[in-house]
Amino acid sequence: VNAGTSAFAPVTDLEGNARPQGSGWDIGAYELEVAESFKVTTSTVTATGVAVDFNRAFDPAQFNLYDVQGGSLGPADVTLVGATTGAVRGSVVVDPNLRRLTFIRTAGRLSPDSYTLTLRSAANGLQDSGGGLLDGDANGVAGGDYVQNFTVTAPPVDQVTVSIPDFVRGPQQSVNLPANGT
């Protein structure tokens, strides 16, 4: 397995499976089919945070944003840290299909800075719905944190941002926001 070369290797095996699968071509007429690991497929930086898409559903029961290192859940599974601003406080919105997480900064836009987004892969961290660890470094092996670095620049001086104040609302609670915006 994975010991062959591309020299004279067909693009499919006798059963029509794509070649290679894994880190190299298999020797012989058949290619061992390798299940794709749980990984990030796209990541989109927004003015207020980052949206991350996965190739399959993740397990929300294992997902942790708030426990600390010494707690039973381990460190947070999603962190966003600015080089100057430090740790960014925020919320995560989970899409109903469990294939997208969107981190949204508390209190508006991300400040101009260089940021590092980290998704933690661990037995008590980010996993797919079958218990598979995140292949954050996309090397085909489960395990390894996903790390993305990006830079946010200042918005144009003539750009207008409209927002509402942050608030928390529990079930059956009404929301009463004063209309005295500036």
C-alpha positions as YAML, in Angstrom:
chain: A
units: angstrom
residues:
- id: 1
  name: VAL
  ca: [0.00, 0.00, 0.00]
- id: 2
  name: ASN
  ca: [1.32, 3.44, -1.04]
- id: 3
  name: ALA
  ca: [4.60, 1.81, -2.14]
- id: 4
  name: GLY
  ca: [4.19, 2.18, -5.93]
- id: 5
  name: THR
  ca: [5.16, 5.03, -8.23]
- id: 6
  name: SER
  ca: [3.29, 7.09, -10.79]
- id: 7
  name: ALA
  ca: [5.41, 5.63, -13.61]
- id: 8
  name: PHE
  ca: [3.04, 3.81, -15.99]
- id: 9
  name: ALA
  ca: [0.27, 3.91, -13.35]
- id: 10
  name: PRO
  ca: [-3.26, 4.25, -14.71]
- id: 11
  name: VAL
  ca: [-5.55, 6.95, -13.23]
- id: 12
  name: THR
  ca: [-8.01, 4.28, -12.03]
- id: 13
  name: ASP
  ca: [-7.68, 0.68, -10.81]
- id: 14
  name: LEU
  ca: [-9.54, -2.32, -12.30]
- id: 15
  name: GLU
  ca: [-12.69, -1.41, -10.31]
- id: 16
  name: GLY
  ca: [-12.61, 2.22, -11.44]
- id: 17
  name: ASN
  ca: [-11.32, 3.63, -8.13]
- id: 18
  name: ALA
  ca: [-9.24, 6.79, -8.47]
- id: 19
  name: ARG
  ca: [-5.48, 6.41, -8.12]
- id: 20
  name: PRO
  ca: [-3.68, 7.30, -5.93]
- id: 21
  name: GLN
  ca: [-5.57, 7.27, -2.63]
- id: 22
  name: GLY
  ca: [-3.53, 8.08, 0.42]
- id: 23
  name: SER
  ca: [0.08, 9.19, 0.18]
- id: 24
  name: GLY
  ca: [1.04, 7.18, -2.93]
- id: 25
  name: TRP
  ca: [0.08, 4.62, -5.59]
- id: 26
  name: ASP
  ca: [-0.57, 1.06, -4.51]
- id: 27
  name: ILE
  ca: [1.33, -1.73, -6.25]
- id: 28
  name: GLY
  ca: [-0.90, -3.99, -8.31]
- id: 29
  name: ALA
  ca: [-4.21, -3.76, -10.11]
- id: 30
  name: TYR
  ca: [-6.27, -2.51, -7.16]
- id: 31
  name: GLU
  ca: [-6.07, 0.69, -5.13]
- id: 32
  name: LEU
  ca: [-6.98, 0.52, -1.45]
- id: 33
  name: GLU
  ca: [-9.88, 2.91, -0.92]
- id: 34
  name: VAL
  ca: [-9.10, 5.34, 1.89]
- id: 35
  name: ALA
  ca: [-11.91, 7.08, 3.74]
- id: 36
  name: GLU
  ca: [-11.44, 10.82, 3.67]
- id: 37
  name: SER
  ca: [-10.62, 12.31, 7.07]
- id: 38
  name: PHE
  ca: [-12.79, 14.92, 8.82]
- id: 39
  name: LYS
  ca: [-11.42, 18.28, 7.70]
- id: 40
  name: VAL
  ca: [-12.06, 21.93, 6.95]
- id: 41
  name: THR
  ca: [-13.08, 22.46, 3.33]
- id: 42
  name: THR
  ca: [-13.35, 26.26, 3.28]
- id: 43
  name: SER
  ca: [-12.82, 29.17, 5.60]
- id: 44
  name: THR
  ca: [-14.21, 32.64, 4.96]
- id: 45
  name: VAL
  ca: [-13.10, 35.72, 6.89]
- id: 46
  name: THR
  ca: [-15.86, 38.27, 7.48]
- id: 47
  name: ALA
  ca: [-15.86, 41.75, 9.04]
- id: 48
  name: THR
  ca: [-17.06, 40.24, 12.33]
- id: 49
  name: GLY
  ca: [-15.33, 36.84, 12.39]
- id: 50
  name: VAL
  ca: [-14.81, 33.64, 10.44]
- id: 51
  name: ALA
  ca: [-17.06, 30.98, 8.87]
- id: 52
  name: VAL
  ca: [-15.60, 27.47, 8.63]
- id: 53
  name: ASP
  ca: [-17.07, 24.63, 6.54]
- id: 54
  name: PHE
  ca: [-16.38, 20.93, 7.08]
- id: 55
  name: ASN
  ca: [-16.57, 17.97, 4.69]
- id: 56
  name: ARG
  ca: [-19.04, 16.23, 7.03]
- id: 57
  name: ALA
  ca: [-21.13, 16.89, 10.15]
- id: 58
  name: PHE
  ca: [-19.40, 17.48, 13.48]
- id: 59
  name: ASP
  ca: [-20.58, 16.31, 16.91]
- id: 60
  name: PRO
  ca: [-22.08, 19.25, 18.83]
- id: 61
  name: ALA
  ca: [-22.15, 17.20, 22.06]
- id: 62
  name: GLN
  ca: [-18.34, 17.36, 22.15]
- id: 63
  name: PHE
  ca: [-18.14, 21.02, 21.18]
- id: 64
  name: ASN
  ca: [-16.71, 23.32, 23.87]
- id: 65
  name: LEU
  ca: [-16.26, 27.08, 23.89]
- id: 66
  name: TYR
  ca: [-16.01, 28.01, 27.53]
- id: 67
  name: ASP
  ca: [-14.30, 25.41, 29.70]
- id: 68
  name: VAL
  ca: [-10.79, 26.18, 30.88]
- id: 69
  name: GLN
  ca: [-7.65, 24.04, 30.73]
- id: 70
  name: GLY
  ca: [-8.22, 22.56, 34.19]
- id: 71
  name: GLY
  ca: [-11.93, 21.86, 33.58]
- id: 72
  name: SER
  ca: [-13.44, 18.57, 32.54]
- id: 73
  name: LEU
  ca: [-13.96, 19.61, 28.90]
- id: 74
  name: GLY
  ca: [-10.41, 20.82, 28.25]
- id: 75
  name: PRO
  ca: [-9.46, 24.08, 26.55]
- id: 76
  name: ALA
  ca: [-11.85, 25.85, 24.16]
- id: 77
  name: ASP
  ca: [-12.27, 24.13, 20.78]
- id: 78
  name: VAL
  ca: [-12.39, 27.43, 18.86]
- id: 79
  name: THR
  ca: [-10.08, 30.34, 19.60]
- id: 80
  name: LEU
  ca: [-9.44, 33.56, 17.72]
- id: 81
  name: VAL
  ca: [-6.43, 35.57, 18.87]
- id: 82
  name: GLY
  ca: [-5.18, 38.89, 17.53]
- id: 83
  name: ALA
  ca: [-1.46, 39.70, 17.62]
- id: 84
  name: THR
  ca: [-2.24, 43.07, 19.23]
- id: 85
  name: THR
  ca: [-5.80, 42.71, 20.49]
- id: 86
  name: GLY
  ca: [-5.28, 39.31, 22.16]
- id: 87
  name: ALA
  ca: [-8.04, 36.75, 22.65]
- id: 88
  name: VAL
  ca: [-11.25, 37.73, 20.85]
- id: 89
  name: ARG
  ca: [-14.50, 37.17, 22.72]
- id: 90
  name: GLY
  ca: [-17.39, 35.96, 20.65]
- id: 91
  name: SER
  ca: [-20.09, 33.43, 19.92]
- id: 92
  name: VAL
  ca: [-20.30, 30.51, 17.54]
- id: 93
  name: VAL
  ca: [-23.33, 29.96, 15.34]
- id: 94
  name: VAL
  ca: [-23.80, 26.34, 14.25]
- id: 95
  name: ASP
  ca: [-25.61, 25.64, 10.99]
- id: 96
  name: PRO
  ca: [-28.47, 23.10, 11.24]
- id: 97
  name: ASN
  ca: [-26.59, 20.63, 8.99]
- id: 98
  name: LEU
  ca: [-23.67, 20.67, 11.50]
- id: 99
  name: ARG
  ca: [-21.18, 21.28, 8.68]
- id: 100
  name: ARG
  ca: [-20.51, 24.98, 9.35]
- id: 101
  name: LEU
  ca: [-19.35, 26.99, 12.35]
- id: 102
  name: THR
  ca: [-19.40, 30.79, 12.26]
- id: 103
  name: PHE
  ca: [-17.42, 32.66, 14.90]
- id: 104
  name: ILE
  ca: [-18.86, 36.14, 15.49]
- id: 105
  name: ARG
  ca: [-16.98, 38.69, 17.57]
- id: 106
  name: THR
  ca: [-18.85, 40.17, 20.51]
- id: 107
  name: ALA
  ca: [-19.41, 43.93, 20.04]
- id: 108
  name: GLY
  ca: [-19.03, 44.33, 16.31]
- id: 109
  name: ARG
  ca: [-16.27, 44.28, 13.73]
- id: 110
  name: LEU
  ca: [-12.85, 42.74, 14.12]
- id: 111
  name: SER
  ca: [-10.24, 45.40, 14.82]
- id: 112
  name: PRO
  ca: [-7.43, 45.84, 12.29]
- id: 113
  name: ASP
  ca: [-4.87, 43.20, 13.34]
- id: 114
  name: SER
  ca: [-3.23, 39.91, 12.39]
- id: 115
  name: TYR
  ca: [-5.30, 37.00, 13.70]
- id: 116
  name: THR
  ca: [-4.88, 33.28, 14.33]
- id: 117
  name: LEU
  ca: [-7.94, 31.02, 14.27]
- id: 118
  name: THR
  ca: [-7.44, 27.61, 15.91]
- id: 119
  name: LEU
  ca: [-9.87, 24.68, 15.88]
- id: 120
  name: ARG
  ca: [-8.76, 22.11, 18.45]
- id: 121
  name: SER
  ca: [-8.73, 18.44, 17.45]
- id: 122
  name: ALA
  ca: [-8.85, 16.10, 20.46]
- id: 123
  name: ALA
  ca: [-10.80, 13.24, 22.04]
- id: 124
  name: ASN
  ca: [-12.59, 15.94, 24.07]
- id: 125
  name: GLY
  ca: [-12.43, 18.46, 21.22]
- id: 126
  name: LEU
  ca: [-13.79, 18.94, 17.72]
- id: 127
  name: GLN
  ca: [-14.88, 15.59, 16.21]
- id: 128
  name: ASP
  ca: [-17.15, 14.42, 13.43]
- id: 129
  name: SER
  ca: [-20.50, 12.77, 14.21]
- id: 130
  name: GLY
  ca: [-18.82, 9.34, 14.13]
- id: 131
  name: GLY
  ca: [-16.17, 10.31, 16.70]
- id: 132
  name: GLY
  ca: [-13.40, 10.90, 14.15]
- id: 133
  name: LEU
  ca: [-10.89, 13.59, 15.11]
- id: 134
  name: LEU
  ca: [-10.43, 16.68, 12.97]
- id: 135
  name: ASP
  ca: [-7.59, 16.40, 10.46]
- id: 136
  name: GLY
  ca: [-6.71, 20.05, 10.94]
- id: 137
  name: ASP
  ca: [-3.42, 19.96, 9.08]
- id: 138
  name: ALA
  ca: [-5.07, 18.14, 6.12]
- id: 139
  name: ASN
  ca: [-2.38, 15.46, 5.96]
- id: 140
  name: GLY
  ca: [-4.92, 12.61, 5.67]
- id: 141
  name: VAL
  ca: [-4.39, 11.51, 9.28]
- id: 142
  name: ALA
  ca: [-7.01, 12.23, 11.96]
- id: 143
  name: GLY
  ca: [-5.68, 14.56, 14.64]
- id: 144
  name: GLY
  ca: [-3.95, 17.89, 14.33]
- id: 145
  name: ASP
  ca: [-5.41, 21.31, 15.01]
- id: 146
  name: TYR
  ca: [-6.66, 23.53, 12.19]
- id: 147
  name: VAL
  ca: [-4.78, 26.84, 12.25]
- id: 148
  name: GLN
  ca: [-5.48, 29.76, 9.93]
- id: 149
  name: ASN
  ca: [-3.70, 33.11, 9.98]
- id: 150
  name: PHE
  ca: [-5.29, 36.17, 8.41]
- id: 151
  name: THR
  ca: [-5.08, 39.95, 8.54]
- id: 152
  name: VAL
  ca: [-7.92, 42.44, 8.89]
- id: 153
  name: THR
  ca: [-7.28, 45.94, 7.61]
- id: 154
  name: ALA
  ca: [-9.09, 49.13, 8.62]
- id: 155
  name: PRO
  ca: [-12.32, 49.77, 6.71]
- id: 156
  name: PRO
  ca: [-12.41, 52.75, 4.32]
- id: 157
  name: VAL
  ca: [-12.95, 56.03, 6.19]
- id: 158
  name: ASP
  ca: [-16.21, 56.70, 4.31]
- id: 159
  name: GLN
  ca: [-17.69, 53.25, 5.10]
- id: 160
  name: VAL
  ca: [-20.76, 53.29, 7.33]
- id: 161
  name: THR
  ca: [-21.47, 50.39, 9.71]
- id: 162
  name: VAL
  ca: [-24.97, 49.96, 11.11]
- id: 163
  name: SER
  ca: [-25.33, 47.71, 14.16]
- id: 164
  name: ILE
  ca: [-27.45, 47.05, 17.20]
- id: 165
  name: PRO
  ca: [-26.10, 46.78, 20.75]
- id: 166
  name: ASP
  ca: [-25.20, 43.38, 22.14]
- id: 167
  name: PHE
  ca: [-27.89, 41.77, 24.26]
- id: 168
  name: VAL
  ca: [-28.77, 38.45, 25.78]
- id: 169
  name: ARG
  ca: [-32.27, 37.05, 25.75]
- id: 170
  name: GLY
  ca: [-33.55, 33.92, 27.42]
- id: 171
  name: PRO
  ca: [-36.57, 31.83, 26.43]
- id: 172
  name: GLN
  ca: [-39.87, 33.72, 26.73]
- id: 173
  name: GLN
  ca: [-38.10, 37.02, 27.49]
- id: 174
  name: SER
  ca: [-38.99, 40.12, 25.52]
- id: 175
  name: VAL
  ca: [-36.30, 42.42, 24.16]
- id: 176
  name: ASN
  ca: [-36.56, 46.14, 24.90]
- id: 177
  name: LEU
  ca: [-33.80, 48.16, 23.22]
- id: 178
  name: PRO
  ca: [-33.78, 51.95, 23.65]
- id: 179
  name: ALA
  ca: [-33.93, 53.86, 20.36]
- id: 180
  name: ASN
  ca: [-31.27, 56.40, 21.29]
- id: 181
  name: GLY
  ca: [-28.50, 55.28, 18.91]
- id: 182
  name: THR
  ca: [-25.64, 57.51, 17.90]
...
